[in-house]
Structures are given as C-alpha cells and as structure tokens.
C-alpha cells in the first residue's frame, strides 16, 4: 500500500469519486420526503423523536440501496483515502453541533427550529463531499438546501413549518441527484480551481 500523503490530490479525488453513487441523495430524498408527508398527515401528533432519525437514516439506507443495485458502496480499501476520512470526520463534526440545535429549539419551544437546524447541519456534509469529488454540485446543493429551508421556515404558517422544511430539504436532493458527478465521470483531468 502506498503512502496516501504522497499521492497527488487528483488521484485521491478520482478514487473518492469512483466510490460515490447517487444512493446517498436518493436515501436523503426518501427520508426527508417521508418526514414531510408524516408531518403533513400527523401534524403536532408526530413524535419529536422521529425528527432525529431523518438525518441519520441516509447513510445506512444508501448502503442498502447500493447493495440492492449491486454496487459495493464504501470499499474497505478506500478507507485510507484522506478525502473519505475528511468526509467521515465532517459527519462527526456535524453530529457534535446537533445538541446546540436541540438546546435552541427547546429554549424557543419551537420544534420547527429543531427541524430547520437538523436540515441545515446535515446538509453541511455536502460541502466536503463536493470538494472531495471536485464537484461544485455539493456546495450548490448545500446553498440551495439552506436557502429553501430558511424560506420554508420564514414564509410557512407555524403548523406547517416542519412539513415545509422537510419538503424543501427533499426537493434539494432532486438537484443533487441530477447534478452531482457520477463515478463514471472520474477522469484523469487536473484538479479544478474549485
């Protein structure tokens, strides 16, 4: 095994992109759309604990989707790629920020703030993914998602805010599915300035 620190960034990015599929945004779309529909149908009867599962479900669901499609998903030999390590560490950083969102929503007595915070924080992982895959779609997805979620929070009646924020998050995944680079697009081109 070669020393990862001596490999060129372009090679590490190609290797990272070759392991990426649309399973993650598809899983995100499914989980956030399910929350939107559940919130619309159940309203205030929706158990608040359900909101915590939604940002956590996409990773295991994506692995299941990849397996059902016959893709290998996360390859054990890629675990030493520093770009994949950065992505996984950023997921941890995002997870450590979630208690702040819980405290803010609790202090404000507003569950919609909890959903807003979880939607935006869980979307932050698209920034290191986009950088790692040398793909602007990751950063654009995060900006689109954030703006749509803020608009849903600000311009939706209080009883529908949770549904609207979840729907906005789900809608942002449609962009990610369409725009993100696919593994077959991994080329031997030089690194972009992005």
N, C-alpha and C positions, 0 to 999 in steps of 0.2 A: 504494500500500500504506500502510495507516495505521500509526501508531506503536504497537507492541504494548504498551508501558508505559502508554499512556493508555486502553487498552480495559478495561472492567470485568472483574473476576475471573469473574463469572457467564458472560460471553460467551466468555472463554477456555476455561472448563471445558466449556461446551456444545460448542464447536468440537473440543476434545480428545475428548470422549465420542463425538461423531459419527464420529470416526476409529477407534474401538475396536470390535473384534468378538470373538467367542468363539474365534477362531483361536489366540490365544496360550495360553489354558488347555487347549484341545484338543491343541495341539502339546506342551505340558508333560505332559499326561496320557500321550500316546503315548510320549514319550522316557523318562519315569520308569518307566512300566509295562514298557517294553522292557528297561530295566536290571533291574527286579525279576525278570522272567522269565529273562533271561540269567544273572543271578546265581544264581537257584534251580537252573537246569539245569547251569551250569558250575562253580559253587562257586568254589574257590580257583584254578581254571584260567582264570577271567575275566581278561583282560588289564586291568591297572590303568588303562591309558591310556583305556579305554572310558569310565571314570567321568568323565573331563574333557569328553567330548563331550556328555554328557547335559544339563548346564545350559546349554550353548551352542547346542544344536540348536533349542530352541523358537522363537527369533526368525526364523531363515531358514525353518523349517518352517511357522511361522504365515503368513509372507508367501506361501509356496507354497499353503497351504490357502486363504487369501483369494483368491489368483489363480484357483484351481480353482473357487471358489464364485462367481467373477465380481465380487468386491469389489476395490476399488482398494488396500486396505491403507494403508500410510503414504502420505499425499498430499504431494507436493512443496510445495504452498502452505502446508501446516500446519507445516513445519519451523521457521518463525519463532515459533510459539506457545511462550511461555515455559514452559508446563506440559509440553509434549512435550520441550522442551530439558531441563527438570529431570529428567524420567523417564529420558532417554537418558544424562544425566550420572550419575544414580544407578546405572545399569548399569555405568558405568565405575568408580565408587567400589567397587561390589561386586566387580568384577574385580580391583581392586587389593588387596582383602582376601584373595583366594584363596591367595596364597603363604603367608600365616600358617597357613591350614588345612593346606596341604601340609607345612609345617615341623612342625606339631603332630602330624600323623598319622605322619610319618617318625620323629620323636623317640619316639613311643609304640609304633612298629612295629605300628600298627593301622590297616589300610585302612578299617575301618568308620568311624573318626573322620573320614577324608577325605570319605566319602560323607555323613556327618552334617553336616559343615561346609559342603559344597557345597550340600546340600539347603536348609539354613537360610539361607545367604548368598544363594543365587539366589532364595529366596522373599522376601527383603527388598525386591525391586523392586515388590512388590505394595503396599507402603505408599505410595510417591509416586504410583503409579497410582490407588489408591483416593482419595487426596487430590485428585489432578488431575481425576478423574471425579466428584468429590463423591459417593463411593460407599463406605460402610462395609465392603462386602464385601471390598475389597482388604486392609484392616487385619485383618479377621476371618480371611481366608484365611491371612495370614502367621502369626497367632497359632495357628490350628488346625494348620497345617503344622508349626510349630516344636514344639508340644506332642506331636503324633503322632510326629514324628521322634525326640524325646527318649525317649518311651515305647518306641518300637521298639528304640532303642539299649540302653536300660536293662533291658528285660524279654525280650529275644530271645537265644537261645544264640549264642555268638560266630560259629559257622559260618553262621548265617542273618541276622546283623545287616545286612549290605549289602542283601540281598533285602528285609528288613523295612522298612528306612529308605526304600528306593526305592518300595516298595509304599505306605508311609504318605504319601509325597510325592505319588504318583499319586492316591491317594484324596482328598487335599486339593483337587486340581484339580476333582474332581466337585462340590465345594461352589462353587468359583469359577465353573464353567460355569453352574450353576443360579442362583446368587445375584447375579452381577455385573450392573450396569446395561448395557443394550444400547444401541446408537446411537439407536434409535428412542425411547428414554426421555429423550433430551436435551430438556429443557424450558426454558421461559423463566422458571422459578421463581427466587426469590432464593437466594443461597448459603446452605447449611446451616451450622449452628454447628460441624459436624464439621471 
